[in-house]
Amino acid sequence: MKSIDASDTIKNGELMFKYLDEVVEEIGEENVVQVITDNASNYVNAGMRLMEKRSRLWWTPCAAHCIDLMLEDIGKLNVHATTLSRARQVVKFIYGHTWVLSLMRTFTKNHELIRLAITRFATAFLTLQSLYKQKQALIAMFSSEKWCSSTWAKKVEGVKTRSTVLFDPNFWLHVAFCIKTTVPLVSVLREVDSEERPAMGYIYELMDSAKEKIAFNCRGMERKYGPIWRKIDARWTPQLHRPLHAACYYLNPQLRYGDKFSNVDEVRKGLFECMDRMLDYQERLKADIQLDSYDQTMGEFGSRIAIDSRTLRSPTSWWMRFGGSTPELQKFAIRVLSLTCSASGCERNWSTFESIHTKKRNRLEHQRLNALVYVRYNTRLRERSLQRKQNVDPILVEEIDSDDEWIAEKEDPLLPLDLCWLQENELFNVDAIRVVSSNSQETQTSSDHMVSSHSYKRKHNEVPSTSGGKGKEKELNLTPIDEDEDLDEMGIHDSGHFPTIDTLDEDDDDLGEEDLS
């Protein structure tokens, strides 16, 4: 809806509470179910104060940020930190020299080592996975006659990198171990970060499944998975373990009627706490009675089509179709199951303009930045509702800048550095933009003109002027980025089925005790 320049007050929890409370007031408290922020102390303080004042809404921390902190904590463990450091040296050497990079692509058949992800730590561990998949190609490259006869084979950097790849007895074992203990978490991060479908109904089960998968990958050896679990629990229990997540877990029919459903007091307590907070007494009483029909699959809940649809429909769609006989419970279920559990979609709004805003802060002032982001984000929302892409990959985001820890080079900025196109005031009148009818813009159905999450192409759009006269035409030639890179190895696609968490495909030797010091 809008952005606020809080540069001078961002660390003040009281003022952040004031900003958030004003937005809730503007939208209407009855229309707000949840406020999501990251886990910084100022936002925690603002969120708690907001819940004290607004008795019907919830504050929850961003799940993507919380899981990223888990990956960061795991990355500080001795084996992971050492392995990441050594893998980073290998990748930086290869990508830092044109001839070596060309030779690597010859042996890997143009498969890259760097896997850009939405967060720094997800990038690190996905790059480890790519490195492991190209293990044989890298061994062949550093053993080839072409490499041995090159000048790089005699330089210190080349000798050190070759020694790591060919002769280090622990390097590849540790790479495999790091992948096995982090990729399940990256899969969860990918789900909660996706803007394609609400993940609130799945996060409770996703976290449990990720922990189980990590233990399975470590062959049930507590000395291996124990430190990983402790890092996960240290973040999950105090930060992300919320009544809303438990309520959505209970109301997700795909999980509620599953064999592995955990109907413990903790889950039911979370459900009842949400109902107490969000419903008035009469609605609460009716919903509580109607809950028996859901639990016991009575009425339409127990019909064959409802049972078969549990894994075919999204939880929200399922309740809209089969919850008509329990209207109060249906309304409550739809409201909570439709929620996102991540704030990263809002943070990504700024990525397109971040480098320009940093370098040209005086020229790209807040009003213009606000207008640009408003148009970009709401255009994305409209396009996504009209045409959803199958097999979209919400984690590999092409416009993310390369991680300096893995590669020194940077791509050209998405927007031109020459900001002359930003000088027309008519382009940045937010009020004028908000009243533009959606019918006045043609929706491009061709994939060549789709609005992606990080780039778009618009030609000859008419922008209304603030004076009420004729609009001006501006031609913005922005090159669209292809984001449909395939990620079959992650095993998650946009279907009604419960998302799976895959492990490393190749069989590898188990780590010895000496490797886990």
C-alpha positions in Angstrom: 0.0 0.0 0.0 2.8 2.4 0.9 6.3 2.8 2.2 7.5 5.0 5.1 11.0 6.6 5.2 12.0 5.5 8.7 15.7 5.9 8.2 16.2 7.9 11.3 13.9 5.9 13.6 14.3 2.3 12.4 15.9 1.1 15.6 13.3 2.6 17.8 10.7 0.0 18.8 8.2 2.7 20.1 8.2 4.5 16.8 8.0 1.3 14.7 4.9 0.4 16.8 3.5 3.8 16.0 4.0 3.3 12.2 2.5 -0.2 12.2 -0.5 0.9 14.4 -1.2 3.7 12.0 -1.4 1.3 9.0 -3.7 -1.0 11.0 -5.9 1.9 11.7 -5.9 3.0 8.1 -6.8 -0.5 6.8 -9.2 -1.3 9.7 -8.4 -3.6 12.6 -11.2 -6.0 11.5 -9.4 -6.5 8.2 -6.0 -7.4 9.7 -5.3 -10.9 10.8 -1.5 -10.9 11.1 1.4 -8.5 11.1 4.8 -10.0 10.0 8.2 -8.5 10.6 11.7 -9.9 10.9 13.1 -10.9 14.3 15.1 -7.8 15.2 14.5 -6.6 18.8 12.9 -3.4 17.7 10.3 -5.3 15.6 9.7 -7.8 18.4 9.0 -4.9 20.8 6.7 -3.2 18.3 4.9 -6.5 17.5 4.2 -7.2 21.2 2.9 -3.7 21.8 0.7 -4.0 18.8 -0.9 -7.2 20.1 -1.5 -5.6 23.4 -3.4 -2.7 21.8 -5.1 -4.6 19.1 -6.9 -7.5 20.7 -7.9 -9.4 17.5 -4.7 -9.5 15.4 -1.5 -11.5 15.7 2.2 -10.5 15.4 4.5 -13.3 14.0 8.1 -13.2 13.1 9.1 -13.9 9.5 9.6 -17.6 8.9 12.1 -17.1 6.1 14.2 -14.9 8.3 14.1 -17.3 11.1 15.1 -20.3 8.9 17.9 -18.2 7.5 19.2 -17.6 11.0 19.1 -21.4 11.6 21.2 -21.9 8.5 23.6 -19.2 9.7 23.9 -20.9 13.1 24.5 -24.3 11.5 27.1 -22.7 9.3 29.1 -21.7 12.4 29.6 -25.3 13.5 33.2 -26.4 13.1 32.7 -28.9 10.2 30.4 -26.6 8.3 32.4 -23.4 8.8 35.7 -25.1 7.7 34.0 -26.8 4.7 32.3 -23.6 3.5 35.6 -21.7 3.7 37.5 -24.2 1.7 34.7 -24.6 -0.9 34.5 -20.8 -1.2 38.2 -20.7 -2.0 37.8 -23.3 -4.8 34.8 -21.5 -6.3 36.4 -18.1 -6.1 39.6 -19.3 -7.8 37.6 -20.9 -10.7 35.2 -17.9 -11.2 38.0 -15.4 -10.7 40.0 -16.4 -13.8 38.5 -16.4 -17.2 40.6 -19.3 -18.6 39.9 -21.5 -15.6 36.2 -20.8 -15.8 36.1 -21.6 -19.5 37.9 -24.9 -18.8 35.5 -25.8 -16.0 32.5 -25.2 -18.2 33.9 -27.5 -20.8 34.2 -30.3 -18.3 30.8 -29.6 -16.5 29.0 -29.2 -19.9 28.2 -25.6 -19.0 26.7 -26.4 -15.6 27.5 -23.7 -13.1 28.8 -24.2 -9.6 27.2 -21.1 -8.0 23.5 -21.4 -7.1 22.1 -18.1 -6.2 19.3 -18.2 -3.6 17.2 -15.7 -1.8 19.5 -15.5 1.2 23.2 -15.6 1.7 23.3 -18.8 3.7 20.9 -20.7 1.3 23.3 -19.6 -1.5 26.2 -21.1 0.3 24.7 -24.5 0.9 23.1 -24.8 -2.5 26.5 -23.9 -4.0 28.0 -26.8 -2.0 25.3 -29.1 -3.5 26.3 -27.9 -7.0 29.9 -28.4 -6.2 29.3 -31.9 -5.1 27.3 -32.8 -8.2 30.2 -31.7 -10.4 32.7 -33.6 -8.3 33.8 -36.0 -11.0 34.0 -33.2 -13.6 36.2 -31.1 -11.3 38.5 -34.1 -10.6 38.7 -34.8 -14.4 39.5 -31.1 -15.0 42.3 -30.8 -12.5 43.7 -34.2 -13.8 43.6 -33.3 -17.4 46.6 -32.6 -19.6 45.2 -29.2 -20.6 45.2 -28.1 -17.0 48.7 -29.6 -16.2 50.2 -27.8 -19.2 48.7 -24.5 -18.3 50.4 -21.7 -16.4 47.8 -21.9 -13.7 48.9 -25.3 -12.7 52.2 -23.8 -11.5 50.8 -20.9 -9.6 50.2 -21.1 -5.8 46.4 -20.6 -6.1 46.1 -23.3 -8.8 48.3 -25.8 -6.9 46.3 -25.2 -3.6 42.9 -25.6 -5.4 44.0 -28.7 -7.2 45.3 -30.2 -4.0 41.9 -29.6 -2.3 39.9 -31.2 -5.1 42.1 -34.2 -5.8 44.1 -35.1 -2.6 42.2 -33.9 0.5 40.7 -37.1 2.0 38.1 -35.2 4.0 37.0 -32.4 1.7 34.3 -34.2 -0.3 33.1 -36.2 2.7 32.5 -33.0 4.6 30.8 -31.4 1.6 28.4 -34.3 1.5 27.8 -34.0 5.2 27.0 -30.3 5.0 24.6 -30.9 2.2 22.8 -33.7 4.0 22.3 -31.5 7.1 21.2 -28.3 5.5 19.3 -29.0 2.2 16.1 -30.1 4.0 16.1 -26.7 5.7 16.7 -24.9 2.4 13.7 -26.8 1.0 11.6 -25.4 3.9 12.9 -21.9 3.2 11.9 -22.3 -0.4 8.4 -23.2 0.6 7.8 -20.4 3.1 9.4 -17.8 0.9 7.2 -18.7 -2.1 4.5 -16.2 -3.1 2.8 -18.8 -5.2 0.8 -20.5 -2.4 0.2 -19.8 1.3 2.6 -21.9 3.4 1.0 -21.2 6.8 -0.9 -24.6 6.8 2.4 -26.5 6.2 5.2 -24.9 8.1 4.5 -26.8 11.4 4.8 -30.1 9.5 7.6 -28.9 7.3 9.9 -28.2 10.2 9.2 -31.6 11.8 9.8 -33.3 8.4 13.1 -31.4 7.9 14.4 -32.5 11.3 13.4 -36.1 10.6 15.1 -36.0 7.1 18.3 -34.6 8.6 18.3 -37.4 11.2 17.7 -39.9 8.4 20.5 -38.4 6.3 22.8 -38.9 9.3 21.7 -42.6 9.5 20.1 -42.0 12.9 23.4 -41.2 14.6 22.6 -38.7 17.3 26.2 -37.5 17.5 25.9 -36.3 13.9 22.4 -34.8 13.8 22.2 -33.7 17.5 24.1 -30.4 17.1 22.0 -29.6 14.0 18.8 -30.2 15.8 19.9 -28.1 18.8 20.6 -25.2 16.4 17.2 -25.5 14.8 15.3 -25.8 18.1 17.1 -22.8 19.5 15.4 -20.7 16.9 12.2 -22.6 16.3 10.9 -22.9 19.8 11.2 -19.3 21.1 10.7 -17.5 17.7 8.7 -19.4 15.2 6.6 -21.7 17.3 3.3 -19.7 17.3 -0.4 -20.4 18.0 -1.2 -19.4 14.4 1.1 -22.1 13.0 -0.5 -24.7 15.3 -4.0 -23.7 14.3 -3.2 -23.9 10.6 -1.6 -27.3 11.1 -4.8 -28.5 12.8 -7.1 -27.0 10.1 -5.1 -28.3 7.1 -7.2 -31.4 6.1 -4.3 -32.9 4.3 -2.4 -33.1 7.6 -5.3 -33.4 10.0 -6.6 -36.6 8.6 -3.1 -38.0 7.9 -1.6 -40.9 9.7 1.2 -38.8 11.1 -1.0 -36.1 12.6 0.1 -35.1 16.1 -3.0 -34.3 18.0 -1.2 -33.2 21.2 -2.3 -30.6 23.7 0.1 -28.1 22.4 -1.5 -28.1 19.0 -5.1 -27.9 20.3 -4.1 -25.2 22.7 -2.7 -23.1 19.8 -6.0 -23.6 17.9 -8.2 -22.6 20.8 -5.9 -19.6 21.6 -6.4 -18.4 18.0 -10.1 -18.9 18.1 -10.4 -17.0 21.5 -8.5 -14.1 20.1 -10.0 -13.7 16.7 -13.7 -14.6 17.3 -16.3 -12.9 19.5 -18.0 -15.2 22.0 -21.0 -16.2 19.9 -18.9 -17.0 16.9 -16.4 -18.8 19.2 -19.2 -21.0 20.7 -20.6 -21.9 17.3 -17.1 -22.6 15.8 -16.3 -24.8 18.8 -19.4 -26.9 18.3 -18.8 -27.1 14.5 -15.2 -28.3 15.2 -16.7 -31.7 16.2 -18.0 -32.2 12.6 -14.6 -31.5 11.3 -12.8 -33.8 13.8 -15.3 -36.7 13.2 -15.6 -36.1 9.4 -19.4 -35.7 9.8 -21.6 -34.4 7.0 -20.0 -33.2 3.9 -16.5 -33.5 5.5 -16.9 -37.2 5.3 -18.1 -37.4 1.7 -16.0 -39.3 -0.8 -15.2 -36.3 -2.9 -14.1 -34.3 0.2 -11.8 -37.2 1.3 -10.3 -37.5 -2.2 -9.9 -33.8 -2.5 -7.7 -33.4 0.6 -4.5 -33.8 -1.4 -5.8 -32.3 -4.6 -7.1 -28.9 -3.4 -5.2 -26.3 -1.4 -6.4 -26.1 2.3 -8.2 -22.8 1.6 -10.0 -24.2 -1.5 -11.0 -27.3 0.4 -12.7 -25.3 3.2 -14.4 -23.0 0.6 -15.8 -26.1 -1.1 -16.8 -28.4 1.8 -17.1 -26.1 4.9 -20.5 -24.6 4.0 -22.3 -26.5 6.8 -20.0 -24.9 9.4 -20.0 -21.2 8.4 -18.2 -19.8 11.5 -15.5 -22.4 11.5 -15.2 -22.1 7.7 -14.6 -18.4 7.8 -12.1 -18.7 10.6 -10.2 -21.5 8.8 -10.1 -19.6 5.5 -8.7 -16.5 7.2 -5.8 -18.3 8.9 -5.0 -20.7 6.1 -4.8 -17.9 3.6 -2.0 -16.2 5.4 1.6 -15.9 4.4 4.3 -16.7 6.9 7.1 -14.7 5.4 7.8 -10.9 5.0 10.5 -11.5 2.4 8.1 -10.6 -0.5 8.0 -7.0 0.8 11.8 -6.9 1.3 12.2 -8.0 -2.4 10.3 -4.9 -3.4 13.4 -2.8 -2.9 15.9 -5.1 -4.6 15.3 -3.7 -8.1 16.0 -0.1 -6.9 18.4 -0.7 -4.1 21.7 -0.1 -5.9 20.4 3.1 -7.6 18.9 4.3 -4.3 22.1 3.8 -2.5 24.2 5.6 -5.0 21.8 8.2 -6.0 20.0 8.8 -2.8 19.5 12.5 -3.4 18.1 12.1 -6.8 15.7 9.1 -6.2 13.9 10.5 -3.2 11.4 8.6 -1.2 8.2 9.7 -3.0 9.5 8.4 -6.3 10.8 5.2 -4.8 7.5 4.6 -3.1 5.6 5.1 -6.5 7.9 2.7 -8.3 7.6 0.0 -5.7 3.8 0.5 -5.6 3.4 0.0 -9.3 5.9 -2.9 -9.4 4.4 -4.9 -6.5 0.7 -4.5 -7.4 1.4 -5.3 -11.1 3.0 -8.5 -9.9 -0.1 -9.3 -7.7 -2.4 -8.7 -10.6 -0.4 -10.7 -13.1 0.0 -13.6 -10.7 -3.7 -13.9 -10.2 -4.3 -14.0 -14.0 -1.6 -16.4 -15.0 0.2 -18.7 -12.6 3.3 -20.4 -13.9 3.9 -24.1 -13.3 7.1 -25.3 -11.7 8.1 -21.8 -10.7 11.2 -21.7 -8.5 10.7 -19.2 -5.7 14.2 -19.6 -4.3 16.5 -19.2 -7.2 16.0 -15.5 -7.9 17.9 -14.3 -10.9 18.2 -10.7 -9.9 20.0 -11.3 -6.7 23.5 -9.9 -6.9 26.3 -12.5 -6.8 27.6 -13.3 -3.3 31.0 -11.6 -2.9 32.1 -14.5 -0.8 31.8 -16.9 -3.8 32.6 -14.6 -6.7 34.1 -11.2 -7.1 32.4 -10.1 -10.3 29.0 -8.4 -10.3 26.4 -8.2 -13.0 25.3 -4.9 -14.5 22.5 -3.2 -12.6 19.0 -4.0 -13.8 17.9 -0.4 -14.2 20.0 2.1 -16.1 22.3 4.3 -14.0 21.3 7.3 -16.0 18.3 8.5 -14.1 17.0 11.0 -16.6 13.8 8.9 -17.0 13.0 9.5 -13.4 12.8 13.2 -13.7 9.2 13.6 -14.8 7.0 14.3 -11.8 4.0 12.7 -13.5 5.6 9.3 -13.2 5.6 9.4 -9.4 2.2 10.6 -8.3 1.0 7.8 -6.1 -2.6 9.1 -5.9 -2.8 9.3 -9.6 -1.4 5.8 -10.0 -3.9 4.3 -7.5 -6.9 5.4 -9.4 -5.8 3.9 -12.7 -8.4 1.3 -13.8 -6.9 -2.2 -14.2 -8.8 -2.4 -17.5 -6.7 0.4 -19.0 -3.6 -1.8 -19.1 -3.6 -4.8 -21.4 -2.4 -8.0 -19.7 0.2 -9.8 -21.7 -0.3 -13.5 -21.7 2.8 -14.3 -23.7 5.7 -15.6 -21.5 7.9 -13.0 -23.3 5.9 -10.2 -21.6 5.1 -11.7 -18.2 5.8 -9.6 -15.2 8.4 -11.6 -13.2 9.3 -11.1 -9.6 12.2 -9.0 -10.4 11.9 -7.4 -13.8 9.3 -6.3 -16.3 8.9 -4.7 -19.7 6.4 -1.9 -20.3 6.2 0.0 -23.6 4.0 3.1 -24.3 2.0 3.0 -21.1 -0.1 6.0 -20.6 0.4 7.6 -17.2 -2.2 10.1 -16.0 -0.9 13.6 -15.2 -1.7 15.2 -11.9 -3.2 18.2 -13.6 -6.0 16.2 -15.1 -4.8 16.9 -18.7 -3.5 14.5 -21.2 -1.1 11.9 -20.0 2.5 11.6 -21.3 3.9 8.5 -22.8 7.2 7.1 -21.5 9.0 4.3 -23.0 11.0 2.1 -20.5 13.0 -0.6 -22.1 13.8 -3.0 -19.3 15.0 -6.5 -20.3 13.0 -9.3 -18.7 14.9 -12.0 -16.8 14.1 -15.7 -17.3 13.3 -17.2 -13.9 12.2 -20.7 -15.0 15.4 -22.5 -14.2 14.6 -26.1 -13.4 15.2 -27.4 -9.9 14.1 -31.0 -10.1 16.5 -32.1 -7.4 14.7 -30.0 -4.8 11.5 -32.1 -5.4 9.0 -29.3 -4.8 6.4 -28.3 -7.4 3.3 -26.2 -7.4 0.6 -28.8 -6.9 -1.9 -29.7 -4.2 0.3 -32.3 -2.7 2.3 -31.9 0.5 5.7 -30.6 -0.4 8.5 -33.1 -0.1 12.0 -32.6 1.2 14.6 -34.4 -0.8 18.1 -35.6 0.2 21.3 -35.8 -1.7 20.8 -38.0 -4.8 24.3 -39.7 -4.9 25.3 -42.4 -2.4 28.4 -41.3 -0.5 30.5 -42.8 2.3 29.5 -42.1 5.9 31.7 -39.8 7.9 34.0 -41.3 10.4 34.0 -40.1 14.0 37.3 -38.2 13.4 35.5 -36.1 10.8 33.0 -34.6 13.3 35.4 -33.2 15.8 
